[in-house]
Amino acid sequence: MSKKVGWSFWWLWTIAHVIGSALLPLLVWQDPYDLRSRIFLNEILQGIGVSLAQSIVLRDRFTKEGWWLPLSLIGWTIGITLIFFVPPLSIHIHLSNFPPITLLIIDFAIIGAIVGICQWQLLKSFRAGGLWLFASPIALSLSIFGLQLGYMAKSSVLATALQGVIYGAITGLAAIKVLRSPKILPKPRK
């Protein structure tokens, strides 16, 4: 059932993230003048694309991988909804003095944490499964730098591709560590 997880898995995972991050945002027109709506639409499409790409790469890697796509989509939906539509819960109220990049890093860390918690439900049976709870928010928040570089170059294709590379590279390393770790066996009942 389980396929080998090594460097070829990492390359496949990272390439899948680039494709998943860039493909859907390229297919849908985005308002070039309103940065907030562009980021919102981009993240919805990226969430769908990355979730699909991850579930394809994880096929036959562990027993419950069929739940990866729905749990990932639930995590992205909850995270994006919290950040964009629930102002009292949004961290923006208290951090209005910070530059926009800092706010994006915090927002994406929150989204990454929620997505990571949802995905961790499937990974917690692995001894190193808890690593995913750190890797997901760190990777998604650091991916902002790729997004920023691409937008500075005035290329949304480059922005989403760089974001996918950073997110995929970091989570790919974590996925290798988690999937290589032994499973935690349930304690026998007495």
C-alpha positions as CSV (number, residue, x, y, z in Angstrom):
1,M,0.0,0.0,0.0
2,S,2.7,2.5,1.0
3,K,5.1,3.8,-1.6
4,K,8.7,4.8,-0.9
5,V,9.1,8.4,0.3
6,G,12.5,10.0,-0.7
7,W,13.9,12.8,-2.7
8,S,11.9,11.9,-5.8
9,F,8.8,12.4,-3.6
10,W,10.1,15.8,-2.5
11,W,10.6,16.9,-6.1
12,L,7.2,15.6,-7.1
13,W,5.6,17.4,-4.1
14,T,7.3,20.7,-4.9
15,I,6.5,20.6,-8.6
16,A,2.9,19.7,-7.7
17,H,2.8,22.8,-5.5
18,V,4.0,25.0,-8.2
19,I,1.5,23.7,-10.7
20,G,-1.3,23.7,-8.0
21,S,-0.5,27.2,-7.0
22,A,-0.2,28.7,-10.4
23,L,-2.6,26.8,-12.7
24,L,-6.0,27.9,-11.4
25,P,-5.1,31.6,-10.7
26,L,-3.9,31.7,-14.3
27,L,-7.2,30.5,-15.7
28,V,-9.3,33.0,-13.9
29,W,-9.3,36.7,-14.5
30,Q,-8.3,38.7,-11.4
31,D,-8.8,42.4,-10.7
32,P,-5.3,43.9,-11.2
33,Y,-6.1,47.1,-9.3
34,D,-7.5,45.8,-6.1
35,L,-4.7,44.0,-4.2
36,R,-7.0,42.6,-1.5
37,S,-9.5,41.0,-3.9
38,R,-6.6,39.7,-6.0
39,I,-5.0,38.1,-2.9
40,F,-8.4,36.7,-1.8
41,L,-9.2,35.1,-5.1
42,N,-5.6,33.9,-5.6
43,E,-5.7,32.2,-2.2
44,I,-9.0,30.5,-2.9
45,L,-7.8,29.2,-6.2
46,Q,-4.4,28.3,-4.7
47,G,-6.0,26.4,-1.9
48,I,-8.0,24.3,-4.3
49,G,-5.1,23.7,-6.6
50,V,-2.6,22.8,-3.9
51,S,-5.1,20.6,-2.1
52,L,-5.7,18.7,-5.4
53,A,-2.0,18.4,-6.1
54,Q,-1.2,17.2,-2.6
55,S,-3.9,14.6,-2.7
56,I,-2.6,13.3,-6.1
57,V,1.0,13.0,-4.8
58,L,-0.1,11.4,-1.6
59,R,-2.1,8.7,-3.4
60,D,-1.1,5.3,-1.9
61,R,1.3,6.8,0.6
62,F,-0.8,6.0,3.7
63,T,-4.1,4.4,4.5
64,K,-6.5,7.4,4.8
65,E,-5.1,9.6,2.1
66,G,-8.6,9.8,0.5
67,W,-9.6,12.2,3.3
68,W,-6.7,14.6,2.5
69,L,-8.5,16.6,-0.2
70,P,-11.7,17.3,1.8
71,L,-9.9,18.1,5.1
72,S,-7.5,20.4,3.2
73,L,-10.3,22.2,1.5
74,I,-12.1,22.6,4.9
75,G,-8.9,24.1,6.4
76,W,-8.4,26.5,3.5
77,T,-12.0,27.6,3.7
78,I,-12.0,28.2,7.4
79,G,-8.7,30.0,7.4
80,I,-9.5,32.3,4.5
81,T,-13.0,33.0,6.0
82,L,-11.4,34.0,9.3
83,I,-8.8,36.2,7.8
84,F,-11.0,38.0,5.3
85,F,-14.6,38.0,6.7
86,V,-14.4,38.0,10.5
87,P,-12.9,41.4,11.4
88,P,-13.1,41.0,15.2
89,L,-11.0,37.8,14.9
90,S,-8.7,39.3,12.4
91,I,-5.4,40.4,13.8
92,H,-5.5,43.6,11.6
93,I,-7.3,45.6,14.3
94,H,-4.4,45.4,16.7
95,L,-1.6,45.6,14.2
96,S,-2.5,48.5,12.1
97,N,0.9,50.1,12.6
98,F,2.7,47.2,10.9
99,P,3.6,47.2,7.2
100,P,1.4,45.1,4.9
101,I,3.9,42.3,4.4
102,T,3.9,41.7,8.2
103,L,0.1,41.4,8.1
104,L,0.2,39.0,5.2
105,I,2.8,36.8,7.0
106,I,0.6,36.7,10.1
107,D,-2.6,36.0,8.0
108,F,-0.9,33.2,6.1
109,A,0.5,31.7,9.3
110,I,-3.1,31.6,10.6
111,I,-4.4,30.0,7.4
112,G,-1.4,27.6,7.5
113,A,-2.1,26.6,11.1
114,I,-5.7,25.9,10.4
115,V,-4.9,23.9,7.2
116,G,-2.2,22.1,9.1
117,I,-4.5,21.1,12.0
118,C,-7.1,19.7,9.5
119,Q,-4.4,17.7,7.7
120,W,-2.8,16.6,10.9
121,Q,-5.9,14.6,11.7
122,L,-4.6,12.1,9.1
123,L,-0.9,12.4,10.1
124,K,-1.3,12.1,13.9
125,S,-0.9,8.3,13.7
126,F,2.8,8.8,12.6
127,R,5.3,9.4,15.4
128,A,6.6,12.6,13.8
129,G,3.1,13.8,12.8
130,G,3.3,16.8,15.2
131,L,6.0,18.3,12.9
132,W,3.2,19.0,10.4
133,L,1.6,21.5,12.9
134,F,4.7,23.6,12.7
135,A,5.7,23.1,9.0
136,S,2.3,24.1,7.5
137,P,2.1,27.6,9.1
138,I,5.8,28.3,8.7
139,A,5.8,27.2,5.1
140,L,2.7,29.2,4.1
141,S,3.8,32.3,5.9
142,L,7.3,32.2,4.3
143,S,5.7,31.7,0.9
144,I,4.6,35.3,1.2
145,F,8.2,36.3,0.2
146,G,7.8,34.5,-3.1
147,L,4.5,36.2,-3.6
148,Q,6.0,39.6,-2.9
149,L,8.9,39.0,-5.2
150,G,6.6,38.0,-8.1
151,Y,4.3,41.0,-7.5
152,M,7.4,43.3,-7.4
153,A,8.4,41.9,-10.8
154,K,4.7,42.6,-11.9
155,S,4.1,39.0,-12.7
156,S,1.3,37.1,-11.1
157,V,2.5,33.9,-12.7
158,L,5.9,34.3,-11.1
159,A,4.3,35.3,-7.8
160,T,2.2,32.2,-7.6
161,A,5.0,29.9,-8.9
162,L,7.5,31.2,-6.3
163,Q,4.8,30.9,-3.6
164,G,4.3,27.3,-4.6
165,V,8.0,26.5,-4.6
166,I,8.5,27.9,-1.1
167,Y,5.4,26.3,0.3
168,G,6.0,23.0,-1.4
169,A,9.7,22.8,-0.6
170,I,9.2,23.3,3.2
171,T,6.1,21.1,3.5
172,G,7.7,18.5,1.3
173,L,10.6,18.1,3.7
174,A,8.2,17.8,6.6
175,A,6.1,15.3,4.7
176,I,9.1,13.1,4.1
177,K,10.0,13.2,7.8
178,V,6.4,12.4,8.9
179,L,5.8,9.6,6.3
180,R,9.1,8.0,7.0
181,S,8.5,7.9,10.8
182,P,7.0,4.8,12.3
183,K,3.3,4.6,13.1
184,I,2.1,4.9,16.6
185,L,0.3,1.7,17.5
186,P,-2.8,1.9,19.6
187,K,-2.4,0.8,23.2
188,P,-3.9,-2.6,23.9
189,R,-7.0,-2.6,25.9
190,K,-6.9,-4.3,29.3
